[in-house]
Amino acid sequence: RHFASETVAVPHVLSHEELRCFFEVVDAYMPPQLTFRRLVPTYQVLFRLFYCCGLRLSEGCYLQRACVDLENGYIRILQSKGNKDRLVLLADDVCAMCKTYDALMQDVTPDREWFFPGRYLDRAVRKTSVDKKFGEFWNKTPFVATVDKRPTVQSLRHTFVVNKMNEWAEAGVDTAV
């Protein structure tokens, strides 16, 4: 048998400076339309969850509020890649950020189904909208013309993994299974 080799695209791993600038742009975002201002904290929290928790795009967008346990500090990811479930632990500061966001959103849309409601409050934020917004934010950083491969939302996940592995290596953590 002959198998065609698959080409694997190397993701862009953001530098610390690129991350800092990206989140400065996210935090400065203020749409002129009043109806879209409700999405400002959504983007601030959602993009941080992609990076701080290594969430996939669909996992963050389609996160049900019932799967976010802010008292015990974890998120239940259900039926993700490979139909697998997993728990994602939240660092204390990330959990506090999520609690603040959840309380704010509870005022806007009580007892919502989705942790991150989209343009329509009864629906989850759309993956295409988040992906597009990531690109808009990235394009406002000073690094837009300096990278060989344009980063995507998935780049935040890859950056999280690389940074965590480097942190463990520097701390001398044995990662062999």
C-alpha positions as CSV (number, residue, x, y, z in Angstrom):
1,R,0.0,0.0,0.0
2,H,1.1,3.5,-0.7
3,F,-0.1,6.3,1.6
4,A,0.0,9.9,0.6
5,S,1.9,11.9,3.1
6,E,-0.2,14.6,4.7
7,T,1.1,18.0,4.9
8,V,0.8,19.4,8.4
9,A,0.6,23.2,8.6
10,V,2.8,24.6,11.3
11,P,0.7,26.9,13.5
12,H,1.9,30.4,14.4
13,V,2.9,30.5,18.1
14,L,2.5,34.0,19.4
15,S,5.4,35.6,21.2
16,H,4.8,37.1,24.6
17,E,4.9,40.6,23.0
18,E,2.3,39.5,20.3
19,L,0.0,38.1,23.0
20,R,0.3,41.3,25.1
21,C,-0.5,43.5,22.1
22,F,-3.3,41.3,20.9
23,F,-5.0,41.4,24.3
24,E,-4.5,45.2,24.5
25,V,-6.4,45.5,21.2
26,V,-9.2,43.1,22.5
27,D,-9.5,45.2,25.7
28,A,-9.6,48.5,23.8
29,Y,-12.4,47.3,21.5
30,M,-15.6,49.4,21.7
31,P,-18.0,49.1,18.8
32,P,-19.8,52.2,17.8
33,Q,-23.1,50.4,17.6
34,L,-24.7,50.2,21.1
35,T,-26.3,46.8,20.3
36,F,-22.8,45.2,19.8
37,R,-21.3,46.6,23.0
38,R,-22.7,43.6,24.9
39,L,-20.1,41.5,23.1
40,V,-17.1,43.5,24.4
41,P,-16.8,41.4,27.6
42,T,-17.6,38.2,25.6
43,Y,-14.6,38.7,23.4
44,Q,-12.4,39.7,26.4
45,V,-13.2,36.5,28.3
46,L,-13.6,34.1,25.3
47,F,-10.2,34.9,23.8
48,R,-8.6,34.6,27.2
49,L,-10.2,31.1,27.7
50,F,-8.8,30.0,24.3
51,Y,-5.3,31.0,25.5
52,C,-5.5,30.3,29.3
53,C,-7.3,27.0,29.0
54,G,-6.3,25.8,25.6
55,L,-9.9,25.6,24.4
56,R,-10.7,24.8,20.8
57,L,-12.8,27.4,18.8
58,S,-16.0,25.2,18.9
59,E,-15.5,24.4,22.6
60,G,-15.5,28.1,23.6
61,C,-18.3,29.2,21.3
62,Y,-20.7,26.3,22.1
63,L,-20.0,26.2,25.8
64,Q,-23.2,25.7,27.7
65,R,-23.6,27.6,30.9
66,A,-24.5,24.4,32.7
67,C,-21.0,23.1,31.9
68,V,-19.2,26.0,33.7
69,D,-18.8,25.3,37.4
70,L,-17.5,28.5,38.8
71,E,-17.8,27.3,42.4
72,N,-15.4,24.4,41.9
73,G,-13.4,26.1,39.2
74,Y,-13.7,24.0,36.1
75,I,-15.4,23.7,32.7
76,R,-16.9,20.4,31.4
77,I,-16.2,20.0,27.7
78,L,-18.6,17.5,26.2
79,Q,-18.4,15.6,23.0
80,S,-15.4,17.5,21.6
81,K,-12.9,16.2,19.1
82,G,-13.2,12.5,18.8
83,N,-16.5,12.6,20.8
84,K,-14.5,12.9,24.0
85,D,-15.4,14.6,27.2
86,R,-12.9,16.3,29.5
87,L,-12.6,18.7,32.5
88,V,-10.7,21.9,32.1
89,L,-9.5,23.4,35.4
90,L,-9.6,27.1,35.8
91,A,-6.8,29.1,37.4
92,D,-8.1,31.3,40.3
93,D,-7.7,34.5,38.3
94,V,-9.4,32.9,35.2
95,C,-12.3,31.6,37.4
96,A,-12.7,35.1,39.0
97,M,-12.8,36.6,35.5
98,C,-15.5,34.1,34.5
99,K,-17.5,34.8,37.6
100,T,-17.5,38.6,36.9
101,Y,-18.5,37.9,33.3
102,D,-21.3,35.4,34.3
103,A,-22.8,37.9,36.8
104,L,-22.8,40.6,34.1
105,M,-24.4,38.4,31.6
106,Q,-27.0,37.2,34.1
107,D,-28.2,40.8,34.3
108,V,-28.4,41.0,30.5
109,T,-30.0,37.6,29.9
110,P,-31.0,35.7,33.0
111,D,-30.7,31.9,33.0
112,R,-29.2,31.8,29.6
113,E,-28.3,28.5,27.9
114,W,-25.0,29.5,26.4
115,F,-22.1,30.8,28.5
116,F,-21.3,33.1,25.5
117,P,-24.5,34.2,23.9
118,G,-24.1,35.6,20.4
119,R,-25.8,38.4,18.5
120,Y,-29.1,36.7,19.3
121,L,-29.3,36.0,23.0
122,D,-30.9,32.6,22.6
123,R,-28.0,31.3,20.4
124,A,-24.4,30.7,21.0
125,V,-21.8,33.1,19.6
126,R,-20.9,31.9,16.1
127,K,-17.6,30.4,15.3
128,T,-17.3,32.4,12.1
129,S,-18.0,35.6,14.0
130,V,-15.3,34.8,16.6
131,D,-12.8,33.8,13.9
132,K,-13.5,37.0,12.0
133,K,-13.2,39.1,15.1
134,F,-9.9,37.5,16.0
135,G,-8.6,38.5,12.5
136,E,-9.9,42.1,13.0
137,F,-8.1,42.3,16.4
138,W,-4.9,40.8,15.0
139,N,-4.9,43.2,12.1
140,K,-4.7,46.1,14.7
141,T,-1.5,44.8,16.3
142,P,1.9,46.1,15.1
143,F,2.7,42.5,14.1
144,V,0.2,42.1,11.3
145,A,2.9,42.6,8.6
146,T,5.7,40.9,10.4
147,V,4.5,37.2,10.5
148,D,5.0,34.7,7.8
149,K,1.8,32.9,8.7
150,R,-1.3,34.7,9.9
151,P,-2.4,33.5,13.3
152,T,-5.9,32.2,14.0
153,V,-8.0,31.5,17.1
154,Q,-6.3,28.1,17.1
155,S,-3.0,29.8,17.5
156,L,-4.0,30.8,21.0
157,R,-4.5,27.1,21.9
158,H,-1.1,26.2,20.3
159,T,0.6,29.1,22.1
160,F,-0.9,27.9,25.4
161,V,0.5,24.4,24.9
162,V,4.0,25.6,23.9
163,N,4.1,28.1,26.8
164,K,3.0,25.5,29.3
165,M,5.5,22.9,28.0
166,N,8.3,25.5,28.2
167,E,7.2,26.5,31.8
168,W,7.3,22.8,32.8
169,A,10.7,22.3,31.2
170,E,12.1,25.3,33.0
171,A,10.7,24.0,36.3
172,G,12.2,20.6,35.7
173,V,8.8,18.8,35.5
174,D,9.1,15.3,34.1
175,T,6.6,15.1,31.3
176,A,7.4,11.5,30.3
177,V,4.3,9.3,30.6
